[in-house]
Amino acid sequence: MWRNRTLTLFDRVAVPVAVCDVYGALILANPAMAAECGTTPGRLRGRQVLELFRPLEEAQVERIAQALRLRHRSRYQVSVRWRAPGGAERLGELTADPVSDTADDTPALLVMLRVLGERTPRDRPSAQVTPVEARILALLAEGATTARAARETGLTPDGVTYHLRRLSARWGAANRTELVARAYASGVLVTGVWPPAPAVE
C-alpha cells in the first residue's frame, strides 16, 4: 500500500525526478522528467541519465564517480545541458542523492533536475561580464580551485573571490555550480567544447 502511495506521489511531483542505478541507468522517471526529454517515463527506462543530460564539467562527473566507488553518501551536483522538445538548448543542475535500505546495500541514485535557463541559437554572449570574469568562469567550469584561478589570471585569491561574489550577486547564483550553469545559459561560456572557453575573449 505504501509503495503504491509513494509511486503516486512520485508521478504527481512537478519537479523532474528519477531513480538511477549507481552506473547512471534510469530505473524510474516521473512524467516531469520525461517531459524534459520529450517522451514518456516508460521509454526512459534503461537510458543513461548523463547521455540525456550532458555534463558541462567532466571533472565534476569524475569526482562523483570516485566518491561513489568509495561509498561516500553525499549529495552530488552536476551542471548539465540538453535539448528541449522544441529544439532550444536548456541548461540546469542535476542533484543526485544516494539512497538504499541499509548502509551496506549498493545505493541507487535519486536524481532531481533544476532548470536554470534556456538558450536558443539566436542568443548572443552576455555583455554583463568582463574578459577577466569570463576567464575565471571558464577555469571554474574546468574544476579549478580559487588558488589556480588566481595563478592563471594574475589575480590574488581574494581578487578571484571578489569577482565570484560580484557574479553571484548579479546572477542570483547560490553556489559555484549554479554560477557555471548560468554562465553557459547566458552564452558567456561556449557549450560543447573542452576545456571550457569564454564565448568572447
ABEGO torsion letter per residue (X at the ends): XAAAAAAAAAAABABBBBBBBAAGBBABBBAAAAAAAGBBAAAABGBBAAAABBBABAAAAAAAAAAAAAGBBBBBBBBBBBBBAAGBBBBBBBBBBBBBABAABBBBBBBBBBBAEBBBAABBBBAABBAAAAAAAAAAAAGBBAAAAAAAAGBBAAAAAAAAAAAAAAAGBABAAAAAAAAAAAGABBBGBOBBBBABX
